Amino acid sequence: MRHLLSTAELSRSEALQILDTAEEMSAVSGRQVKKLPTLRGRTVVNLFYEDSTRTRISFEAAAKRLSADVMNFAAKGSSVSKGESLKDTVQTLEAIGADAVVMRHWASGAASRLAASGWTDCAVINAGDGTHEHPTQALLDALTLRRSVAQREGRDARGLDLTGLRLLIVGDILHSRVARSNVWLLTALGAQVGLVAPPTLLPHTVETWPVQVHYDFDEALATGPDAVMMLRVQAERMGGAFFPSAAEYTRRWGLTDERLASYLRQVGAPTILHPGPMNRGVEISSAAADSPHTRALDQVAHGVSVRMAVLHLLLSGAPDSPPHHLRDSASTEGSPR
């Protein structure tokens, strides 16, 4: 079986293989006919138990550009609402002809459970599982960051890692699968990652992560990081009060107009990321969201290239074999949470 479940076990060389393949795939998007015959005759199922816009549409576009057939499955309005189990749902989809299952699920570890269960021979790609991981989001973030580095240094992005790059991830770390996947991946690529959040929005195991933790956003920005990633406050995953008010959160941990101006005075050409969807006026001001330094739309575009690369490596049967982590779900056992 072949799966992509986590970035925690991806080595530097494995991550670079995916990113370099994504660079090749990005050239397809600039062509008049945005198609490759790589996955002709294969079927990719988008199995989403949570709402999604960017990820689901991105995977659909990626599969179609590789000439695969695509089936979109939303749990709402399906037999899942009648009590059908994940096992029966996946086996039904495989009987219809699925070769790969791209799954988003509200439960942490759901994708790993499916891959290890023996219920299906399909490739399983984790499109976000609870508060655990979102590996393709981290990969597209890495692609966006190294494109920025390459442009700044006037060099080819292929083969480039992120050694020496300093990134701050700011906001709701506790509930963020994006933050977790980025910490593991970007660290493997050589980046120095810092986290900025109120104490109530940090995991209790954060001291075991390879990061520097900050509680004061202004002090962290004063160190002159190369890039900042703003995270949405995930109110839908909160069962209580994690900070006094939205206004207080914005004042202390939001990328406001004043904070953006101060940051630009320190770092002339920073990279500002946001995985979306944005809460304008909460974690990021409209001026910051629309700044030419903000690469949110580049992240979306790069997501298609990254997901094309992952699907290609998992399903094409190309002579260059995929990394062992993509081929063997067992390698994810015991990965950090």
TINUDO-868361 format. One record per residue: x, y, z of N, C-alpha, C in turn. Coordinates in steps of 0.02 Angstrom, whole numbers, padded with zeros to 5 digits, always signed. Example, Ala and Ser with C-alpha at 12.3 -4.5 7.8 and 13.67 -1.06 7.14 Angstrom:
+00660-00284+00390+00615-00225+00390+00660-00165+00390 +00642-00112+00354+00684-00053+00357+00645+00002+00394 
! end
This chain:
+00042-00060+00000+00000+00000+00000+00044+00062+00000 +00019+00115-00028+00057+00178-00034+00015+00235-00007 +00044+00275+00038+00005+00326+00073+00048+00388+00087 +00015+00444+00096+00046+00504+00125+00003+00525+00184 +00028+00513+00244-00012+00523+00304+00014+00579+00349 +00079+00593+00345+00111+00638+00393+00175+00666+00364 +00194+00724+00388+00260+00751+00370+00313+00732+00422 +00291+00703+00477+00337+00692+00533+00394+00644+00515 +00381+00599+00468+00433+00550+00450+00467+00566+00384 +00449+00622+00352+00481+00640+00289+00551+00666+00302 +00601+00635+00270+00669+00660+00274+00677+00720+00228 +00733+00752+00234+00748+00809+00189+00746+00787+00116 +00778+00730+00099+00780+00708+00029+00711+00689+00004 +00670+00659+00046+00603+00640+00026+00560+00702+00013 +00565+00750+00058+00527+00812+00049+00549+00849-00014 +00614+00851-00026+00639+00885-00086+00617+00849-00150 +00611+00783-00148+00586+00747-00206+00516+00770-00224 +00473+00776-00173+00405+00798-00186+00404+00870-00211 +00443+00914-00179+00444+00984-00199+00473+00993-00269 +00525+00956-00286+00554+00961-00353+00506+00935-00406 +00469+00881-00389+00417+00857-00435+00362+00908-00443 +00345+00943-00388+00294+00996-00392+00317+01053-00437 +00382+01068-00437+00408+01119-00482+00396+01099-00555 +00407+01035-00570+00394+01012-00638+00319+01016-00654 +00278+00998-00606+00206+01000-00617+00180+01071-00626 +00212+01119-00593+00188+01188-00598+00193+01214-00670 +00239+01186-00709+00245+01208-00778+00183+01191-00818 +00147+01139-00797+00086+01119-00832+00033+01173-00827 +00031+01207-00769-00020+01258-00758-00011+01318-00804 +00049+01327-00830+00061+01384-00875+00050+01367-00948 +00032+01305-00962+00022+01286-01032-00050+01299-01053 -00059+01302-01118-00127+01313-01144-00172+01254-01128 -00146+01194-01135-00182+01133-01116-00152+01108-01051 -00188+01115-00997-00162+01100-00930-00174+01026-00913 -00146+00981-00953-00159+00910-00944-00096+00869-00954 -00089+00816-00914-00039+00764-00925-00076+00697-00924 -00052+00648-00962-00087+00584-00965-00067+00536-00909 -00031+00560-00859+00001+00517-00809-00047+00468-00775 -00106+00491-00756-00152+00448-00718-00215+00431-00758 -00208+00429-00823-00265+00409-00865-00287+00338-00845 -00352+00331-00833-00379+00266-00813-00380+00254-00738 -00351+00300-00700-00353+00295-00626-00410+00338-00599 -00434+00319-00539-00490+00355-00508-00469+00378-00438 -00478+00442-00426-00462+00473-00362-00527+00495-00329 -00537+00475-00266-00597+00494-00229-00579+00544-00175 -00613+00600-00175-00607+00650-00121-00660+00634-00069 -00638+00606-00012-00683+00583+00041-00678+00632+00099 -00727+00678+00103-00722+00733+00151-00778+00729+00203 -00756+00719+00265-00802+00718+00322-00807+00787+00355 -00768+00834+00332-00772+00904+00355-00777+00949+00294 -00804+01009+00305-00810+01057+00251-00741+01080+00228 -00736+01095+00163-00673+01118+00135-00686+01153+00069 -00648+01204+00055-00650+01236-00011-00584+01226-00046 -00530+01255-00018-00465+01254-00052-00438+01184-00062 -00438+01144-00010-00406+01078-00014-00444+01033-00062 -00509+01029-00055-00547+00984-00098-00542+01004-00172 -00552+01068-00186-00549+01091-00256-00478+01083-00283 -00428+01094-00241-00359+01087-00263-00343+01015-00281 -00364+00968-00240-00353+00897-00256-00391+00877-00319 -00451+00903-00327-00490+00888-00387-00454+00914-00449 -00431+00976-00447-00394+01005-00503-00331+00966-00518 -00295+00946-00465-00232+00909-00473-00245+00843-00508 -00295+00806-00485-00310+00741-00514-00331+00748-00587 -00372+00797-00602-00396+00806-00670-00339+00828-00717 -00292+00868-00692-00236+00888-00734-00190+00829-00750 -00194+00777-00709-00157+00715-00723-00199+00664-00760 -00259+00686-00783-00304+00645-00823-00338+00589-00784 -00340+00593-00718-00376+00544-00678-00451+00561-00678 -00491+00509-00665-00562+00520-00652-00569+00538-00578 -00616+00583-00562-00623+00608-00494-00694+00598-00470 -00701+00572-00410-00766+00567-00376-00762+00607-00312 -00809+00653-00302-00811+00693-00241-00866+00666-00195 -00846+00650-00134-00891+00621-00085-00893+00665-00024 -00950+00690-00006-00959+00730+00055-01002+00689+00104 -00979+00686+00166-01015+00647+00216-01087+00672+00225 -01095+00738+00223-01163+00767+00230-01205+00746+00170 -01264+00719+00185-01309+00699+00131-01293+00631+00102 -01246+00594+00132-01228+00527+00109-01253+00475+00159 -01237+00412+00146-01256+00359+00192-01221+00363+00259 -01168+00405+00263-01136+00415+00328-01186+00444+00378 -01230+00488+00354-01280+00518+00398-01331+00466+00422 -01331+00407+00389-01376+00352+00409-01340+00302+00453 -01277+00317+00469-01240+00273+00514-01189+00228+00481 -01176+00236+00416-01127+00193+00382-01057+00206+00409 -01020+00152+00420-00952+00157+00448-00902+00178+00395 -00844+00202+00418-00790+00220+00372-00769+00159+00331 -00764+00102+00363-00745+00040+00328-00792+00026+00270 -00858+00027+00283-00906+00012+00229-00906+00065+00175 -00897+00128+00195-00895+00182+00146-00836+00173+00099 -00777+00162+00127-00716+00155+00086-00719+00093+00042 -00743+00038+00069-00747-00023+00029-00798-00016-00028 -00851+00023-00016-00898+00038-00069-00866+00078-00124 -00827+00129-00105-00793+00171-00154-00741+00130-00193 -00706+00085-00160-00657+00044-00195-00692-00003-00244 -00750-00029-00225-00788-00073-00269-00810-00036-00332 -00821+00029-00326-00839+00070-00383-00779+00083-00428 -00718+00075-00400-00659+00082-00442-00607+00131-00418 -00609+00151-00355-00561+00200-00329-00491+00170-00325 -00441+00211-00344-00371+00192-00337-00337+00230-00281 -00363+00289-00265-00336+00330-00211-00393+00364-00174 -00385+00369-00109-00434+00404-00067-00399+00463-00034 -00424+00522-00050-00400+00584-00017-00450+00599+00038 -00429+00592+00101-00477+00595+00155-00464+00652+00203 -00517+00691+00216-00517+00739+00271-00567+00714+00322 -00546+00714+00385-00588+00686+00437-00581+00727+00501 -00634+00730+00539-00633+00768+00602-00593+00734+00657 -00579+00669+00650-00544+00632+00702-00469+00629+00688 -00428+00649+00736-00356+00643+00729-00337+00569+00722 -00294+00554+00673-00272+00486+00662-00317+00445+00617 -00370+00475+00590-00417+00437+00548-00384+00411+00485 -00342+00452+00453-00309+00430+00391-00261+00373+00405 -00223+00378+00459-00176+00324+00477-00214+00260+00494 -00271+00267+00527-00312+00208+00543-00336+00174+00480 -00358+00213+00431-00381+00184+00369-00324+00149+00332 -00266+00181+00330-00210+00152+00294-00186+00087+00325 -00189+00082+00392-00163+00024+00427-00215-00031+00436 -00277-00017+00418-00333-00062+00435-00337-00125+00393 -00311-00121+00331-00321-00177+00285-00389-00177+00252 -00427-00123+00262-00494-00119+00233-00491-00106+00158 -00437-00076+00134-00434-00055+00065-00363-00061+00037 -00358-00071-00028-00293-00070-00062-00280-00002-00094 -00324+00046-00084-00315+00113-00112-00257+00149-00078 -00224+00193-00115-00178+00240-00084-00219+00289-00041 -00194+00304+00018-00229+00350+00063-00188+00413+00070 -00219+00471+00059-00185+00535+00067-00223+00575+00119 -00187+00596+00170-00217+00634+00225-00226+00706+00204 -00289+00727+00198-00305+00796+00180-00324+00837+00241 -00303+00813+00300-00318+00847+00362-00358+00803+00408 -00329+00786+00467-00365+00742+00514-00366+00775+00582 -00424+00801+00600-00433+00833+00665-00381+00888+00677 -00349+00885+00734-00296+00933+00751-00227+00902+00742 -00223+00847+00705-00161+00809+00699-00115+00836+00646 -00130+00824+00581-00085+00846+00528-00123+00863+00463 -00088+00899+00420-00113+00918+00354-00051+00920+00308 -00025+00862+00289+00041+00860+00255+00045+00899+00189 -00006+00896+00147+00001+00932+00083-00001+01007+00093 -00034+01032+00145-00033+01103+00160+00038+01125+00178 +00072+01085+00219+00141+01101+00238+00186+01100+00177 +00175+01052+00132+00216+01048+00072+00207+01108+00027 +00145+01132+00020+00134+01191-00022+00161+01253+00011 +00159+01255+00078+00190+01311+00114+00266+01312+00102 +00296+01252+00105+00368+01247+00093+00386+01268+00022 +00344+01248-00026+00356+01268-00096+00352+01344-00103 +00303+01375-00070+00295+01447-00073+00356+01482-00042 +00379+01457+00015+00436+01487+00049+00499+01481+00007 +00511+01423-00021+00574+01416-00059+00571+01453-00125 +00512+01463-00153+00506+01506-00212+00525+01578-00193 +00504+01600-00134+00521+01668-00111+00596+01674-00100 +00626+01623-00070+00699+01623-00060+00736+01625-00126 +00714+01583-00173+00747+01580-00238+00742+01646-00275 +00683+01678-00271+00674+01742-00304+00718+01795-00273 +00723+01795-00207+00763+01844-00171+00838+01835-00187 +00859+01772-00196+00930+01758-00208+00946+01753-00282 +00895+01757-00325+00906+01753-00397+00932+01686-00419 +00903+01631-00394+00926+01565-00412+00867+01519-00425 +00882+01460-00453+00830+01410-00467+00807+01379-00402 +00741+01369-00396+00713+01340-00335+00726+01265-00330 +00736+01232-00386+00744+01159-00385+00805+01139-00343 +00794+01091-00299+00847+01067-00256+00861+01110-00196 +00828+01168-00192+00841+01215-00137+00804+01193-00074 +00839+01193-00018+00805+01181+00045+00795+01248+00080 +00777+01247+00144+00761+01309+00180+00810+01323+00236 +00871+01298+00229+00922+01307+00281+00933+01382+00295 +00926+01400+00359+00938+01469+00380+00876+01513+00380 +00822+01491+00346+00762+01532+00345+00729+01532+00414 +00707+01590+00436+00674+01597+00501+00600+01614+00491 +00557+01572+00519+00485+01578+00511+00451+01581+00579 +00403+01628+00586+00359+01629+00644+00290+01604+00624 +00263+01557+00662+00194+01534+00654+00155+01563+00712 +00103+01602+00697+00070+01643+00747-00004+01625+00753 -00027+01613+00816-00098+01606+00827-00118+01542+00863 -00171+01512+00837-00201+01454+00870-00162+01391+00854 -00105+01383+00887-00062+01324+00876-00097+01261+00903 -00132+01267+00958-00162+01210+00992-00206+01169+00945 -00248+01202+00906-00296+01168+00864-00273+01161+00791 -00211+01180+00777-00189+01186+00707-00150+01125+00682 -00181+01086+00639-00145+01032+00605-00094+01060+00555 -00108+01120+00529-00061+01153+00484+00004+01169+00520 -00001+01196+00581+00060+01212+00619+00101+01150+00632 +00069+01095+00653+00106+01034+00667+00143+01008+00606 +00108+01003+00550+00141+00978+00489+00198+01023+00467 +00188+01089+00474+00241+01135+00455+00302+01130+00500 +00292+01121+00564+00349+01114+00610+00393+01055+00589 +00362+00997+00578+00402+00938+00560+00436+00947+00492 +00399+00971+00443+00426+00975+00375+00479+01029+00369 +00464+01090+00392+00510+01145+00383+00574+01135+00423 +00568+01103+00481+00628+01087+00519+00672+01037+00481 +00641+00987+00449+00679+00940+00409+00714+00974+00351 +00685+01028+00326+00715+01065+00270+00765+01118+00293 +00777+01122+00358+00829+01167+00383+00806+01233+00410 +00741+01247+00409+00716+01311+00433+00716+01313+00509 +00719+01374+00536+00713+01385+00608+00642+01411+00620 +00603+01373+00658+00532+01388+00667+00520+01413+00737 +00484+01469+00742+00462+01496+00806+00386+01497+00809 +00359+01488+00868+00287+01490+00878+00269+01550+00922 +00216+01585+00904+00192+01642+00944+00118+01631+00959 +00100+01630+01022+00030+01618+01041+00020+01634+01114 -00043+01645+01133-00058+01649+01205-00046+01579+01236 -00027+01575+01298-00013+01510+01330-00071+01460+01323 -00132+01485+01323-00191+01441+01319-00199+01409+01250 -00164+01435+01199-00170+01408+01132-00106+01373+01109 -00068+01347+01158-00010+01306+01144-00021+01236+01171 -00001+01184+01134-00008+01115+01159+00035+01105+01221 +00014+01060+01265+00052+01049+01327+00118+01014+01312 +00125+00984+01253+00187+00949+01235+00234+00993+01194 +00219+01058+01188+00258+01100+01143+00332+01104+01161 +00349+01092+01224+00419+01095+01244+00460+01039+01212 +00427+00988+01186+00463+00933+01152+00471+00947+01078 +00441+01000+01052+00445+01016+00981+00511+01053+00966 +00537+01046+00905+00599+01081+00887+00587+01154+00867 +00560+01193+00914+00541+01262+00900+00561+01306+00958 +00559+01372+00945+00566+01422+00999+00497+01452+01010 +00476+01454+01072+00409+01479+01089+00413+01551+01113 +00368+01593+01086+00362+01663+01106+00290+01676+01128 +00282+01721+01175+00215+01741+01197+00199+01813+01177 +00250+01852+01159+00242+01922+01139+00258+01928+01065 +00208+01944+01025+00215+01949+00953+00264+02004+00933 +00260+02061+00966+00304+02117+00949+00378+02100+00962 +00391+02067+01018+00459+02047+01033+00485+01996+00982 +00442+01950+00961+00462+01900+00911+00475+01932+00844 +00433+01981+00824+00443+02016+00761+00508+02057+00762 +00526+02082+00820+00586+02123+00826+00650+02085+00811 +00646+02018+00811+00704+01978+00794+00715+01975+00718 +00668+02001+00678+00676+02004+00606+00669+01939+00569 +00615+01900+00581+00607+01837+00544+00597+01849+00469 +00616+01801+00429+00609+01806+00356+00536+01799+00334 +00497+01763+00373+00428+01749+00354+00384+01741+00415 +00320+01756+00407+00270+01750+00460+00210+01713+00432 +00186+01664+00468+00125+01628+00449+00071+01643+00501 +00016+01674+00480-00039+01689+00525-00091+01633+00522 -00113+01610+00580-00163+01556+00583-00230+01583+00605 -00282+01553+00578-00350+01570+00599-00365+01543+00668 -00401+01581+00708-00427+01556+00771-00484+01508+00756 -00477+01444+00775-00525+01393+00756-00580+01388+00810 -00625+01435+00807-00678+01438+00858-00720+01375+00858 -00726+01342+00800-00769+01282+00796-00739+01223+00835 -00675+01227+00852-00643+01173+00891-00635+01191+00964 -00659+01250+00984-00650+01274+01053-00714+01263+01093 -00705+01233+01152-00762+01222+01195-00766+01272+01252 -00719+01319+01254-00719+01368+01308-00682+01430+01288 -00670+01474+01336-00637+01538+01323-00562+01528+01328 -00526+01541+01273-00454+01534+01270-00418+01602+01273 -00457+01657+01265-00430+01724+01272-00488+01770+01287 -00475+01830+01315-00529+01872+01340-00581+01891+01288 -00558+01914+01229-00605+01936+01177-00568+01938+01110 -00607+01942+01056-00576+01946+00990-00535+02009+00983 -00559+02064+01012-00523+02127+01008-00456+02122+01045 -00456+02090+01102-00394+02081+01140-00345+02035+01102 -00373+01984+01071-00330+01939+01032-00296+01978+00975 -00335+02017+00939-00308+02057+00884-00254+02105+00908 -00267+02137+00964-00219+02186+00990-00152+02154+01007 -00153+02093+01034-00091+02062+01057-00060+02014+01008 -00101+01980+00967-00074+01927+00925-00096+01932+00852 -00127+01987+00833-00148+01995+00764-00096+02034+00723 -00094+02022+00658-00051+02060+00613-00090+02122+00592 -00087+02173+00634-00123+02235+00623-00086+02280+00574 -00117+02335+00553-00084+02382+00508-00020+02409+00540 -00022+02426+00604+00036+02454+00638+00092+02402+00644 +00073+02341+00660+00123+02288+00667+00154+02272+00599 +00114+02273+00546+00140+02261+00479+00191+02315+00460 +00174+02378+00473+00219+02433+00456+00285+02427+00494 +00282+02408+00557+00343+02398+00597+00385+02341+00569 +00352+02287+00550+00387+02229+00522+00421+02246+00456 +00388+02285+00414+00416+02303+00350+00476+02350+00358 +00476+02389+00411+00534+02432+00424+00596+02390+00443 +00583+02332+00475+00639+02289+00496+00661+02243+00440 +00613+02215+00403+00628+02166+00350+00595+02193+00286 +00635+02216+00241+00608+02250+00182+00562+02208+00138 +00578+02144+00131+00539+02102+00086+00523+02035+00120 +00480+02037+00171+00463+01974+00205+00412+01934+00165 +00401+01873+00186+00348+01831+00158+00295+01820+00211 +00233+01837+00195+00177+01828+00241+00132+01773+00214 +00120+01722+00254+00079+01665+00234+00015+01661+00276 -00035+01631+00247-00097+01616+00283-00129+01556+00249 -00143+01501+00286-00171+01442+00254-00244+01449+00234 -00278+01501+00260-00348+01513+00243-00394+01462+00278 -00457+01480+00284-00486+01545+00267-00465+01599+00318 -00462+01660+00294-00441+01716+00337-00501+01744+00375 -00487+01763+00437-00534+01805+00475-00506+01875+00476 -00522+01914+00424-00496+01982+00420-00520+02023+00480 -00474+02060+00507-00491+02100+00566-00482+02064+00631 -00465+01999+00628-00451+01961+00690-00377+01945+00692 -00356+01891+00655-00284+01875+00656-00244+01914+00605 -00278+01946+00557-00243+01984+00505-00287+02041+00481 -00258+02099+00473-00296+02157+00448-00305+02151+00373 -00352+02189+00346-00362+02188+00274-00301+02214+00237 -00268+02264+00265-00208+02291+00233-00153+02238+00230 -00145+02200+00283-00095+02146+00283-00115+02090+00236 -00180+02073+00236-00204+02019+00193-00194+02036+00119 -00201+02100+00102-00195+02121+00032-00126+02148+00015 -00080+02143+00061-00011+02168+00049+00023+02127-00006 +00064+02159-00047+00102+02121-00098+00150+02071-00068 +00163+02075-00003+00206+02027+00030+00169+01964+00053 +00102+01967+00050+00062+01910+00072+00052+01862+00013 +00069+01799+00025+00071+01749-00029+00014+01699-00025 -00042+01719+00003-00098+01672+00013-00122+01642-00053 -00128+01683-00105-00151+01657-00169-00097+01615-00203 -00034+01632-00192+00020+01589-00217+00016+01521-00182 +00001+01520-00118-00006+01457-00083-00060+01414-00115 -00116+01444-00132-00171+01407-00164-00147+01378-00231 -00115+01419-00272-00090+01396-00337-00039+01340-00329 +00006+01348-00281+00058+01297-00269+00028+01233-00243 -00031+01238-00210-00064+01178-00185-00082+01129-00240 -00102+01155-00298-00118+01111-00354-00055+01074-00377 +00000+01109-00383+00063+01078-00405+00086+01025-00356 +00083+01040-00291+00105+00992-00241+00061+00930-00242 -00004+00939-00249-00048+00881-00248-00043+00841-00312 -00027+00874-00367-00011+00837-00428+00051+00794-00417 +00101+00822-00384+00163+00785-00371+00150+00724-00327 +00111+00733-00274+00096+00678-00229+00058+00623-00265 +00006+00641-00302-00033+00591-00339+00010+00555-00390 +00053+00593-00424+00098+00563-00474+00144+00512-00441 +00175+00530-00385+00223+00486-00352+00189+00423-00323 +00127+00431-00301+00092+00374-00271+00062+00327-00322 +00039+00353-00379-00004+00313-00423+00024+00301-00493 +00076+00336-00513+00096+00331-00583+00133+00267-00600 +00165+00237-00550+00205+00178-00565+00267+00196-00605 +00290+00259-00598+00349+00282-00636+00411+00245-00613 +00463+00241-00655+00524+00205-00637+00556+00232-00573 +00555+00297-00563+00582+00326-00501+00533+00311-00444 +00551+00266-00400+00504+00245-00348+00492+00301-00298 +00432+00304-00269+00417+00354-00219+00460+00344-00156 +00466+00396-00115+00501+00388-00051+00469+00333-00009 +00508+00300+00034+00482+00244+00072+00423+00266+00115 +00422+00328+00140+00367+00351+00182+00302+00355+00142 +00308+00369+00077+00248+00371+00036+00224+00302+00017 +00270+00253+00020+00251+00186+00001+00227+00143+00059 +00249+00158+00120+00238+00113+00175+00206+00150+00233 +00143+00135+00245+00108+00170+00299+00137+00153+00367 +00171+00096+00372+00199+00076+00437+00250+00126+00463 +00281+00164+00417+00333+00211+00438+00306+00269+00478 +00240+00277+00479+00211+00332+00517+00198+00313+00589 +00204+00249+00606+00190+00229+00674+00239+00261+00722 +00212+00288+00776+00255+00319+00826+00277+00389+00809 +00247+00420+00757+00267+00487+00740+00241+00536+00792 +00274+00595+00799+00254+00644+00849+00183+00668+00837 +00149+00686+00889+00081+00711+00883+00080+00785+00903 
! end
